[in-house]
Amino acid sequence: MSDHCCHAKGEDLAQMARRRDIRRVLIIVLAINSAMFVLEFTAGIIAHSAALMADSMDMLADALVYAVSLYALDRSARWRAGAALFKGGFILFLGLGVVYQIAVKMLFGVPPSSILMLVFGGLALAANLACLRLLWRFKADNVNLSSTFECSRNDVIANTGVIAAAGGVALLDSPWPDIAVAVVIAFLFLKSAFRVTAEAWPQYRRPHVHAAE
């Protein structure tokens, strides 16, 4: 019995230590994404870049995702599934916002500043690679952390697209590479929203099924 008790305590301590590690990582990535949202959104306005502004909205979405994940960390599995559903809905909302930005850019767009796109797209890529590395070992813990990792992975793809768009704008002197990347970012928003929701919804409903039985 003593051995079993010590083993149980050891598992509890290991779980507590892991939660502390997760909490610390979430605070770090929340700070990184909040700062990058301000920098990249401002740069997007100055550069007249739909891709930079869309990417900055991705940073804002991630900051919210990390904040909700942090709050949900010590709560029940159903609460974490509910948090993931909320994040899916918010990502969908931002995706539709990006679609609106694209429509405006298509109607009134001028070639953006490729230099600002390159500088801030590269800075955002470095920030998101750091976040992805920090979150990697926690990505399979639960649906809440899985949705968090999904957002950072999409960010790396979007940042790479912004850098590619900067090259296209510089080469062609056209707003269309910027618009094309914004379309890809919008698609990633919408795809993630539906994936996170589809994964979280069955887990959110599961307690009701048990209650009915």
N, C-alpha and C positions, 0 to 999 in steps of 0.2 A: 504493500500500500504506500509506503514511504517513497519507494522508487517511482511509482505512478504519480504521486503528488508532486515530486520534484520535476518529473518530466512535464507535467501539466503546467507548472509554474514557469518552467523554461520556455515552453511554447507561448505562454501568455506574454512573457518578457520580450521574446523575439518578435511577436506580433506588434507589441507596443513600440518597439524600436523601429520596426518597418513603417508604422503609421507616422512616427516622428520624421522619418526620412522623407516620406511622401509629402507631409505637410511643408517641410522645409523647401523641397523642390518646387511645389506648387506656388509658394510665396515668391520664390526667385523668378519663375517663368511668368507669373502675374506681373511683377515689376518690369520685366524686360518688355513684355507685350504692351503694357500701358504706355511706357516711354516711347516705344517705336510707333504706336498709333499716332501720338501727337506729332512726332517728327515727320512721319511719312505722309500723314494727311496734309500737314502744312506744305510739305514739298510738292504734293500732288496739286494743290491749289496754285502754287507759284509756277509750277511747270506746265499747268494745263493738261495733266496726264490722267486719263480715266483709269489706266492700269494701276498707277501709283495710289490713286484714291480708293480703288477697289481693294487693293492689297492692304491699305491702311484700315479699311473696314474689317478685313479679315483679322487684323491685329486686335481691333476692338472686340470682335466676336470671341477671339481666344482669351482676351483678358477677362471677359465675362464667364467664359467656360471655366477658366482656372479658379475664379472666385467662387462659382457655384460648386465646383468639385471640392474646393477647400472646405466649404461649409457642409458638404454632404459626406465628408470623409468618415466621420464617426457615427453616421446614422444608419438606419436599417437598409437592407437590400432594396426594399420597395421604395424608400425615400430616394435612394441613389438612382433607381430607375426613373423616378419622377423627375429628378434633376436632369437626367440625360434627355428626357422628353422635352423639358423646357429648353435645353440647349439646342435640340434639334429644331424646335420652333423658331428660336431666335436666329439660328443660322439661316433658316428659310427666309425669314424677314429681311436679313441683310442681303441675301442672294437676290431678292426682288428689288432691293435698293440699288444694287449694282446694275441690274438690268435697266433700271430707269436712267442711271448715269450713262450707260452705253447709248440709249436712245437719244439723249441730249447731245452726246458727243457726235453721234452720226449726223445730227441735224445742223449743229453749229460748230463742230470741231475744227481746230487748227492744229498743225503739227506741234507736239509738245517739246519741251527741252530734253533732248536725249541725254545730256550730261547729268542733269538732276535725276533723271530716271535711273541712269547707270549707278550713280553714287548711292542713292537711297535704296535702290533695289538691291545692291550689293550689301549694304549695311543691314537691311532687313533679312537677307539670306543668311548672313553670319549669325544674327540674333536667333533666327529660327533653327538653324543647325545646332546651336548651343542648347536651345530648349528641347529639341528632339533627342539629343544625347542624354540630357538629364531625365527625360521621361521614359526612355527606352525600356528600362528594367521593370517598370511598373505597368506596362501597357496591357498585360494579361490579367491583372488583379481582379477587376470587375468591370461592369458595363460603363460605369462612370469614368474610370480612368482610361478605358479603351476609347471612349469618345473624345477624351482630352488628347490622347496620343494622335487620334485621327486628325484633329484640327492642326496640330503642329506639322504633321506629315504633309497635309495639303498646302500649308504655308510655304514649305520648302519648294514645292512644285510651282506655286504661284510666283514666288520670288525669282526663280529661274526664268519664268516666262517674262517677268518685267524687264530683266536684264536683256533677254533676247529681243524684246520689243524696242528697247533703247537702241540696239544695234540696227533694227529695221527702220526706225524713225530717222536715224542718222544717215542711213544708206539711201533711203527713198524720199526723204523730206516729205513724209506723208503721215497723217494721223491714223491710218488704217492698221499698222502693226500694234499701236497702242490699243485701238478698239478691239482687235482680235484677241489680245491677251486678256483684256477685261471680260470678253465673252467666255474665255476658258475659266477664268476665276469665278465668274457667275455660275458656270456649270458645276465647278467643284463645290461651291456653296450648296447648290440645290441637291447634288448627289449625296453629299455628307449629311445634309438635313434628313433626307429620306432613309439613309442607311442607319443613322443613329436612332431615329424614331422607330424603324422596323425592328431593331435589336432590343430597344428598351421597352416597347409596348407589351410584349408577352410577359416580361418580368414584372412590369407594373401591375398587370392584371392577375398574376398568379395567386396572390393572397385571396382574391375574391373566389377563385375556383376552389381553393381549399375550404373556404368558408361555406360554400354551397354544398360541398360534400359532407 
